[in-house]
């Protein structure tokens, strides 16, 4: 009987080992499948040894937060990249013109704030083109960088964006200011997660109520670490794109 029990134990161990191996193989296969499936990707960061990073802002709603952000950047003599939604650009043209006058890079955040992956390829292109025209009509800028609404994408979205002569830009450092997690949390996340070639995500929409309080300290911490803050285009020129 003891021998039989030992044999059962052995069988159980073999059984669980086999299950474990099969599970690991399935997980590895899933990862490989996802990596193979999503071949077209946006730019998340650049490969560089230089201590440079791009501080970026998305704007889709409101006119209360943008101006304080613009003033803070002016006080610190910084030029950043702003991803602007098409309808917002039309609603607040004076702010767009101020961004241009201050030397900031104007980029697109699409037209409607919806997930582009839910649309057909032609519909995606229409969204990109509508936002492009709004930006051009208001600022005279022919934007060529886009951050998709909600950061959503799939192969078709990226292909459509490239066919519109745009580069899709994501981020490698998320400040989480869009969640209003607390000023100190925003500062800590950016200052601890920044790295050479980073693209930092922040927002200047009115829904982000802690950005203006956090921004001065974020800039101070980055400079303290020796980082030079540049536009996304300048960052892309300085390093190798990494998806």
Secondary structure, DSSP 8 states (H G I E B T S, - for coil): -HHHHHHHHHHHHHHHHHHHHHHHHHHHHHHHHHHHH-----B-EEE-SS-EEEEEEEE-S-SSHHHHHHHHHHHTT---EEEE-HHHHHHTHHHHHHHHHTT-EEEE--SSSS-GGGS-HHHHHHHHHHHHHHHHHHH-----EE--GGG---HHHHHHHHHTT-EEB--SEE--GGGT--HHHHHHHHHHH--TTEEEEEE-STT--SHHHHHHHHHHHHHHTT-EEE-HHHHHHHSEEE-
